[in-house]
């Protein structure tokens, strides 16, 4: 740590590292630092979160008449004759509103173009951390460790041309509402490393002792261990890959007794699918975020990271918000190495090395491996019809699709279904000349 004091002509510098090293004859150095920075005018091009898209449609825009045709249309018409052998009663009774196709581009300000992103430098971020470093040398042992407790906050706009994305924006019309922990934030980071020149147990005269000592003495053992707490779940899996239901059941010509599970739009029409278009009346937000009914971090079993029962479809006309800080599984690994240099001539030597990566053979839990769907929420409820005459050609009851208030995917329990990582051994030799 260096402190500078004085005017432009005569700066005063105090090197505390040198001072501590001289004061501690056993060669130990402890550093404690507060490190922080702020960044402004960060580049944004909106290509992932739709921020600053000049063709964004305002919330509720799709519920207004089509600017080209003047008709009220629905983004998800239920079972019209053009795509169904058993059309809905809505289509048959009101073809003027349900049969015309829904054209998103009709609602754009610049209809001859698709997305038009206004490139800006409006993003900002902040980093605060407490950092500790300790190193010690005692005879043949040298030990170094460093620890960081910090937080990275910033605008989560999913835009990055250099490095990882900071996360998914919830509202492309309001950059400030996306400020929070970014996708690459790790609250705690710990690194440990050390080396040990192993004892030389063999001594004595004679050719045999000389050969044995050359083989046994002079080995060096080194190790490195790294730990970091998991990154934010929402910034890396913004919607938990939520699947919202489509093909919601409505009464049809052949089965008029079926329940009506459609979505009632503000313009008086209905839709049979939950999506950004039918829920918010726009395609501006990249995703429809689930809402929370409880704190998903509470009451967890061992090995679980969130409670999937706390997530639900947001209230109609709203998008789910940002959740509490839920950590993904932590990362840690430890490597071990053993090596020795054998002198052959004055300028020649051979080094033999045995290295073990993840030598403790500690597998790490991870979501989304092997198509496990353990990070996927599903809000589709499927049951058999119980109404009179609601059976198919085979006589079996028809399937009823409805919106579920809670997750129905049994694979998503809040615990990763798989682990990854295993011990790896490497034997090598190097010839120096």
N, C-alpha and C positions, 0 to 999 in steps of 0.2 A: 504494500500500500504506500502510495506516495502523496505527500501533501505539498502544495506549492503556495507560497505566500509572498506578497511584495508587489511593487509596481512593475511597470513594463521594463524598467532598466535593470533592476536588481532583484530577480526572483530568488526566493528562499526555498530549498528543497530538503525534505527530511525523508530518508529512506528507512521506513520502519522495519522492513524485512531484514536489512543488514543489522539494524540495532538489536532486533530480537535474536538473530542468529548469534551475535557476539555475546549477548547476555546469557544465552543458554548453551553451555559448553557441550551438552549431550546431543546437540544438533537436532533440536526440535523446533519447528516453526508452525505457529498457529495464526491463521489469517481469518478475520471476520469482516465481511463487507456487506454493504447495502448497495445493490445495483438496480438502477431504474432508468427507463427512458420513455419518451413519448414520440410518436410518429404522426405526422399530419400529411395531408395532400397525397394519400396513397392512391395508386392507379386503380381505376375501376372501368371495366368495359361491359359489365352486365350480361355476359354471354351465358352464364349459368343460372343466375337468379332473376333475370329479366329486369334488373334495375336500370333505369334510364332508357327503357325501350320506348321510343316515340310512338310505337303502335300498340302500346298497352291499352287495354280496354278498362275503363273505370269499373269499380265494384258495382254489380247490378246492371251493367250495360247490356248483357245478353237478355235481360228481362224486358228490355224496351223493344219497340218495333224494329224490324230489320231496316236499316237506313236505306237499303236499295229497293226492297220490295214493299216496304211499309207494313208487312205482316208480323204478327206475333208468332214466333216459332219457338220450339223447345230444343235444347242441345241434345236431349236423349229421349226421342219419342218412343213410346211403348208399343212394340209389336205391330208396326204398320204393315199393310198388305204387301209392300214391296220386299219385305224381309221376313215375313211370317206366313205360314200356312193357316194359322189360327189367329187372326188379328185381334187386337184389343178392342174393346167397345169404344174406347176413346177415339181410336183411329176411324172406326166405321161411322160413329155418330158425328165426328167433327173433322172430316178430311181436310178442310180448308186450312186448319192450323197445325195438324199433325203430319200430313203427308208431305208438305214442302220440306226440302232439305235445309239443314241449318248450315250456313256458310259463315265461318268465323271471320274471314277476310272482309265481309261486308261491314263489319263493325270497326275496322281499322281506320285510323285517320288518313293514312296513306295506303289506299287499297291496292295499288300496283306493286307494293312491296310486302315482304314478310317482316321480320324483326329488324328494327333500325336502332342500333345502340349508340347512344351519345357517350363518347368516351370522356371521362372526367377524372379528377384527382381529389375526390371528396372523402375518401376513407381515412380512418384514424385508429390508432391503437395505443396501448399503454402496457408497460411491463414493470413489475415490482418484484424484488426478490431479496432474500437474506441468503448469503453464500458463506460457507465455512470451508476452509481448507486446512488440512493438518498433514505434516510430513515429519518423519522421525527416522534417524539412522542410529543404530546401536550395534556396533561391531559389524558382523556379517549380514545383519538384517536391515533392510530399507523398506519403509512403509509410507504410502501416500493415500490420503482419502479426501474426497470433497463432497459436500452436501449442499443442495440448493432447495430452498422452500420459496416458491414464487407463483406468480399468476400472470398469464397473458390475456389481456382483454382487448377487444377490437370490434370493428364492424364486420359482421359475418355476411359477406356478400357473395361467397363462393367463387370469387374471381381471383385467379392467381396465374401469373405468367412466369413465376419463379418460386418453386417450392410447393408445399402443401396448401390446399385451400383452407381458408379460415372457418368455413362452415356455410350452411344454407340459410339464405335470407328468408324470413317469414313474410314480410310485407315489402314488396318492391317499390311502394310509393312512400315509404318512410324509412330512410337509412338509419336514423337514430334508434329506432325500435329494435334494430338487429345487433346493438352493442352488447357484448357479453364475453364469456370465456370462449376462446377460439379453438378450432379443432386440434391444434398441435400443442395445447396447454397440458403440462404435466406438473401437478402440484409439488411433488417431491421427486428429486433425482439424487441418487447416491452412487458414487463410484469408489471402489476399494482396489488398491493394487499394492503389490509388494514383491520383494525378491529376497532370497536367502542363499548365501553362499554356504553350502552344506559343510559340515566338519570333515576334516581329513583324518580318518581313523588309522590309516596305515603309515607306519614309519619304519625306518631301519635301512641297513645296508644290504648289498647283494643284488644281483640281477633279477632274481625272482621277486624280491620285495619291490624293486624299482618298477617292474612291469605291473604288479598287482596294484601298487599305489597309483600308477598312471591311469589304471582302469577305474579305480574306486574313488580316489580323491578328486576334488576340484569340480564337482557337479554343482549346478545352480538350479534352484527351484523358484519359479515365478508364478504369480497368480493374479487374476483380475476378475472382479465381480461388479456387476452393474445392476442397479434397480431403478425403476421409474414407475410412479403411479400411473394408472390408466388415464387415457385422454377422455374428454367429455363424450358421453354416448350420443347426445342429440346432434352435436356438430358433425359426427362421423356417420351416424345412422339417423338422419334428421327426422324421418317419419317412422322409424322402426320398420321400414318397408311395408307400411300399412296397405292392406288390400281392402278397398271399399266395394260394397256390393253393386253389381249391375244386373240387369234382367230381373228387377223386382217384380213380384207377382201382381198382376192386375186382372180384373175380369175380362174374359175373352168371349168371342162369338160362340164358340163351342162349349165354353165353361163359364157362364155368366155368374155362377155362385162363388167363384174364386174370391178370396179376400183382396182388398185394394191396399197394397203396400207401397203405392207410388209416392213420389215427392211432390208436394204442392208448391209450385213456383209463385212468386209474387204477382205475376201477370195473369194468374188464373189457370194457366196450363199446368201439366204434370210432366214429370220425367221418371224414368225407371232405373236410373243409375246415380250413385253418389260420386261426384267428381268436383274438381275446382269449378268447372263450368256450371254445373247444376246447383252447386252449393253457394257459390260466391258471385255467379253471374259474370265471370271473367276468366281468362287464362293467364292473367298476369302473375299470380303467385306460382312458383314452380311446383309446390306440393300442397296438399291438404293435410295439415298437422293434426294428429290426435289431440284431444283435450284430456285433462286429468280430473279424476274424481277423488283421488287421495294421493298421499305422498308415496311415490313408487320406491323410495329408499327405505321405508319403514317395514318392520316385521319380516325381514328376509330370512330364509333358511341358509344354512352353510353352502357356500358356492354360488349363491344367487346374487345377481347384480341389480335387478329391478323386479317389480311386481307387475306383470302384464295385466292383471285385473284392474289396475288403476287407470287404464287408458280407455277412452271411448270416442265415438264420433262427436266432433264438436257440435254445438248448438247450430241450428240451421241459420245460414247467413253469416257465420263467424268462422274464423280459422283458429285452430289450436295455437297456444302460445309457447313460449320457451319454458322448459321444465327445470326443476332443481338440478344442481350439478350431480349427475350420475356418472361415476367413473366406469370405464371399460376395464377389463382385467389388467392387472399390473404386469409389467415385464421385468423379469430378472433372470440373469444367467451368470455362470461362473466358469472361467477357463483356467486351465492349469498347464504349466509347461516345465519340462525337465530337460536340461541340455548341458553339454560339456564340450570344450575345445581340446582337441588332441594336437599337440605340436609335432610337426613332421620335420621341418627344417626352420631356418631362421625366419623366412618370410612365408612359410607355408603351414597350413593347419587344416584340420578337418573337424567340423562341428556335427555332433549327433544330437538330435532333438526329438523328444516325444511330447506331443501337444494333445490336450484333451479339451475340446469345446463342449460346454455344458457338461462338465465332468461329473456333476451330481445327477445327471440324467433327469432333470426336472422339466416335465412337459408343461406347456403354458396353455391355459384355456383360451379359446378364441371363438367369437361368434361368426356365423356364416360359412363355416367350413363344410366341404363335401355336400353342398346343396342341402344342408340340414334344415333350412327354414326356421332356425331357432331365433332369428331376429325379425320375424315377419308376423305382424298383427293382422288378424282377419276379422272384419266386422260383418260378415255374412252369416245370417241364421238360416238354416235349411231344415224344414220339417215336412212331413207328409200331410197332404190336404185331408181335412175331415169333413168338408162340406158335401152335400148331396150331389151325386153325379160327377164329382171331381176325380175322375179316374181316367187313365190313359187307355190306348187300344188293347193293351194286355190285361186290363182290369186292375192294375196296380194303382194306388193313389198317386196323384200328381205331386210334384215337389213344389213346396212353397218357399220362395226366397223373400227374406225380410232383412231389415237392418238390425244387427245385434248391438246391445248396449255395452257388451264386453267382448274381449278377444275370444275367438272360437278356434284358433289354431293351437292344437294340443302340443305341437312341437316347440312353441314359444312359452317357456316356463320362467324365463329370466336367468337361466343357467346355461352356459355354453354346452352344446351337445358333444363337442370334440375338443381335443387338445392337440397341440403341435409342438415339435421339437424333441430331439433325442441326442444322446451322447455321440460325439464324433472323435475318433482317434486318428492322429497323423504321425507317422514315423518318417523322419527325413534326415538327410545328411548333406552338408555343404562343404565344399572344398575351397579354401581361400589361398590365393597365390599372388 
